[in-house]
């Protein structure tokens, strides 16, 4: 069983140690607020942990960046981290692309990063076996890694017109299963070729596993989330599956060997109560002897305070943030807003001089209301429009009279296919632009 720890146990003799992280989302903003200082502190913590815990392999299971066209500051932070790690440690690194990443951007420096012991996989190769390799190297292998990135729709199935939602779901899940079965077969062959038939195998992935707990900050991936995959469907050959995409650290679908490390910082106010962590996995020979979550220091508190309008001032005055770290950011949710009142202005006056900033005020009535002058945008509305357009489309369909359940289902699938095509087009456009610029 995995448990949260603040200290890492000493590394036993003969142990090969893996550190699993994911969902860094470098370049992420909270509204218009930068997260750069939090990310910088996390990466410094990660460097220190890798050195002190004698980590042999760092896994980054997708969503290194928050967008396919990250700002220069995010790219600089990423490459500086890899450079510092290569100079301070013999640790190998495996980076796979997530649904937020540009596969071409992740793979562009592949030839340069290779000598630094950094292995990058942006898009799954046509032959899945080409994403399988031995670490620390093929001459003295200790671990076989199946580095599977985010699997796009076209990586796992061939679309056919007239398919129902159920048929699309089956083809997606079967396609994901096929890719992981191919990877497991290739890894077993690699172990045999290396003369290490008991070589342990670790796989990566960036997808949604059925039954896992989500937060507001993840986008649906695959067509409308239809690609959700059962944790028990990963081949038994994988002793551990290092997942990314969901931001809460957890065993996926009840499978302890299949885990999300979670994001290193809270990416939305829905994650304020989460304990952020990285996962350390210890191998001794062919055996996985330990899997433990190590807490990441919380550098900035994100706090969500919910109250009625009559309790607003009292709630603000009684809130006392934890001392230390960066200035806390607070979201205020007022359950019964008064129409026409500028809540944001009221709140800012009430917290003047306090040791925290209120960065968002939400008047969460039973029905959506327009933003008031000076009020920060509602995160739930922002996320639905920008990150989950399928939810907005579904809401619109509910308002349409005369549509049968089958018609609504088919329209949702068609809309989600269009979103997938648009996402692919955007990623390819970014890749082409960057390629031309170079």
N, C-alpha and C positions, 0 to 999 in steps of 0.2 A: 504494500500500500504506500501511496505517496503522501507525505505530510509537509506542511510549510515549516521552514527552518530559517533561522537568521545566521547560523554558522554552518560552514561546510565541514564535514568530517575529513580527517586526514586521508590522503589517498594511499591505499594499501599497495604493497609491492606487487608488481605484475598486473596492475589494473590499467585498463585503457578507458579514459574518461571523456565523455561527450557532454557538451553544453548545448541545450536546445532553446532557441529564442525564435521569435517571429513578430511580424506586424509592428515594425519600428515606425513606419509612417513618417519618415523624415520629410520635413516641409509642411507638415500638418499645421493648420490654424484652428483656433477655437473662435469662430466668428472672424474677426480681423486681428486676433491676438496671436502672437508668435509663440511657438512651443520650443524654440531653438535652445534656450538655456536648459530646459528639462531634458531634451535629447542629449545635449552635450554632457550633462551630469550622468545620465544613464550610461553613455558610452564609456565615460571614465570609470564608472563602477564596473562595467563589463570587463574592461582591460585589467583592472585590479583583481577581479575575481578569477579571470583566466590564469593570471600569474600565480596568485596565492593558492588556488585549488589545483594547479598543475593540469589544466585542461588540455586534452590532446586534439579534440575536434570541436569547432564551433559550428552549429547548424543555424542558419537563418531561413525559416520556412515561409518565405514570401512576404510581400508588401513591405519591402525595404523602404520604398518611397510612398508618399500619399497620392501621387498622380503619375501618369505616364510621361509627363513633362515637368519634372521637379525643378524647383528654383536652384540657382547655382550654389547657394549656401548649403542646400541639402546634399548636393553632389560632392561638394568640398568636404563636408562633415563625414560622409561615407568613405571617401578615398583616404582621408586623413586617418580615420580609424583603422582601415586595413593596413596602411603604411606603418602606423605606430605598433600594431599587433605583430606585423612581420619582423620588426626590429627588436621587439621585446620578448618574443616567445616563438617556439617551434610549432605552435598550434596550427593545425590545418583549418581551413574554413570552407564550408559548403553553403552557397547562396542559391536559392531557387526563386523564380519570379512568382509573384502573387497576382491577383486580378487587378490590383491598382498599378502594378508595374508595367513598363514597356519591356517585352522580352528582348527586343533588339538593344535597348539601353543597358540591360543587365549583362548581355553577352558581349557587347562591343569591346570591352577591355580584356577579353578572355585570354588572349595570348600574353598580355603583359602581366595579368594577375597569376597565371599559372606558376611561374617561378617563385612567387610569393606564397605558394601553397594554398591559393584561393581557387576553388572550383566553382564556376558559375553555370547555371542552366536556366536560360530564359524561356525557351519553348521546348516541349518534349520532342525528341527526334522522331523521325518516321519509324526508325528501328528503336523501340524502347530500350533495348539492351545497351545502346550507346550512352544512356544516362546512368549506367551502373559502373562503379569503379571501386578500387580497393584503397583503403587508407591505413597508415600514412602513405604507403606506396605499394605497387604490385610486387616489389622484390621482398618486402617484409610485411605482408598484410596482417592487420589486426581486426579489420572491420570492412565488410562490404556495404556500400551505400547505394541505394536506388534513389537518385536525386530527381524526384518527380515534381515538376512545377505545377502551377495552376493549369488544369486541363481545359482548354477552350472547347466550345461546342464542336468545332470542326476537327478537333483532335480525337474525339471519341465516337462520333457518329456521322452518318451521311443523311442529311435531311431529305425527307420525302413529303411531297404535297399531300394535304388531306389527313395528316396524322393527328390523332386525338392527343389530349394532354397525357393520358395514360400511356399511349404508345411512345410518345416522346420521352417520358420519364423512364420507361423500360429501356429504351435504346441508349439513353444517357448513362444509366446505372450499369448496364451491360458493357458499355464502352469503357467506363472507368475501371470496371472489374477486369476487363481484358488487358488494359494497360498495366495494371498492378500485377496480374498473373504473368505477363511477359517479363516484367522487371524481376519478379521472384525467380523465374526460370533462369534468367540471365545471371542473377546474383549467385544462384546455386552452382551454375557452370563456372563462374569466376572462382568461387571457393575451391571447386574441384581442380581447376587448372593450377591454382596456386599451391596445391598440395595440402590445403587446410580444409578438409571436408567439414570440420566443425566450426568454420569461420562464421561468426554471427552476422546477421543482416539487419540493417536499419534502413527504413524508407522514409521519405519526406512526402508531404502533400499540402495542398492549399485548396480546401473544399469544406463543405458543410457535412458533418456527420449527424445522422438522425439521432435525435434525443439530446443533443448538446445544447447548452444554455447560451443564448445570444444576448447582445446588448443593442442599443440604438445606433451604434456607430459602424456596423458592418453592412456592406451592400450585399444584396442577393447576388449569387453567382450561378452561372449556367442559366438556362431558360426558366425564369420565374422561380428559382430555387428548386426546380424539379429534379436536379441532380443530387439531392441529398442522398448520402451513401451510408449504409449500415456499418458500424464499427467492426462487426463480426465478419464483414466481407473481405477485409484485408487478409491476404494469404498468411497462413500460420508460419510460413518461413521467416516473416518479419518479426524479430524479437521486440522491436520498438518502432512505432510510426510517429514521426515528429511532424505535427500539423501546425498550419497557420490558417488564418482567416477569422476565426472567432476570438474575441478579445479577452475572454475570461479564462484563466488557467483551469484546466479540468481534464479528467478522463473522459473520453468521447464515447457516448452511448454505452457506458458501463464497462468499457474495455480498458483496463489499466495500462496495457501496453500501447494503446492508441491515445495520444494526449495532445491537447492544445497547450502551448506554453503561455499564450495570451500576449497582449500588448504590454510593453514596458511602462507606459504611462497611461493614465485614464484619458481616453480620446473623446469622451462625451460625459455629460453629467449623469447619464444612466450607469456609469461605471464607478461612481464615487465610493461605493462600499466594497469594491473589489480589492483583493490582495494581489498586487502585481508580483510576478515571480518569473524566474527562469528555472529550467529543469536540468538537473544533473543526472546522467545515466552512467553507471559504472559497469564495465565488462571485465571479466576475468576468464581468459580463454574464450570459449564459446558461450559462457553463461552470463546473462544479465543479472548481476548480484545486487544492484541497488538502483532505485529511481526516486529522486527526492526533489521537491520544490524548494528553491531558495528565494526568500523575499528580496525584492528590490526596494531600496530606500525610497520613500515617498518624498520627493523634493518640493512638490506643490500640492496643496490640498484643494481638490474640487469639491464643493459642498452644495448640496441642493436643500434649500429650506422651503417647506410647504406650510402655508397658514391661510387663515381667512383674512379678509380685509381688516376686520376689527382687531385682529391680533398682530397685524403687520409690524407696527412700531415696537411692540413688546418683544416680538420674535427677534427683530434686528438688534435691539439693545442687549438681549440676553445671550446672543451668540458670541462665544469666545473661542477663536480658532487655536489650534495647537501652536505652540511656540517653535521657532526655528524654521529653516527652509525658505523657499520663495514665498512671496505674498500670496495668500489664499485667494482663490476666485470663487465667487458665490453666485448661484442662480436662485432667484426667488420665484416661487410658484404661488400665486394668489388664487385661491379656489373660487372666490365669488367677486370678481372685479366689478367695480362700479363703472357703468358705461360713461365714456367721455372723460374719465379721470386719467391724468398722466401719471401712471404708476411709476414709471422710471424716474421721473423728477422727484416724486415723493420719497422714493427709496434713497436716491442720491443725497438728498438733504438729511435724511435720518442717519446715514452712515458716515457723514463727513467727519474726518479725523480718526476713524476706526482703523485697526490694523488689517484690513482686508478690502477687496474691491468687489462690488456687485457688478458683474459683467453682463448679466441677462435678467430681465424681468418678464415673467410669463403670466398673463391673465388667462387662466385655463378654465373658461366657462364650459358649459355643456355643449356649446356649438362654437366653431371657430369664429373669432372676431378680428377685425382689422387692427393693424398695429397703430399704436398711438404715436403722436409726434414725439420724437426723442427716445422712444422705447426701442430697446435692442430687439433684433429679430428673434422670433420663437424658434428654438432649436428643433422642436418636433416638426414644425412646418418646414423649416429649411431642409432637414434630413429627408423628409418625404419627397419633396420636390427635386432636390439635387441628387440624393443618393438612392432613393427608392421610387423611381417614377412609376413602377408597376402598381404601387399602392394608390398613387394619385389616380391612375387610370381605372383601377378597380373601384375606387370611390365614385368616379364619374359614371361608371357602368351601373352602379346601384341606383343612380338617379334616373336612368333611362327606363322608360316603361315599355312593355311589349316584348322584351327579350326573354327567351327561354333559358333555363340553366345551361343547356348544351351550347347555345349561341354565345352566352357570356363566357363560358369556359374556352371556346375556340377563339374568341376575340382576345382574351387574356394571353393565350399562347402565341397568337399572331403578333400581338404588341410586344411581348417579351422577345420574340425572335427578331423583331425590328431593333429593339434595344441592343441585343447581342451583336447584330450586324453593325450598328452605329458604333459600339464600343470597339469592335475589331477595326473598323475604318479609321477611328480616331487614333488608335495605337499605331496602325500602319502609317498614317499621315505624319505622326510625330517621328517615327523611325526614318521615314524618307527625308523629312526636313533635316534631321540631325545628320543623316548620311551625306546629304548635299552640302551641309555646312562644313563638314570635315574635309 
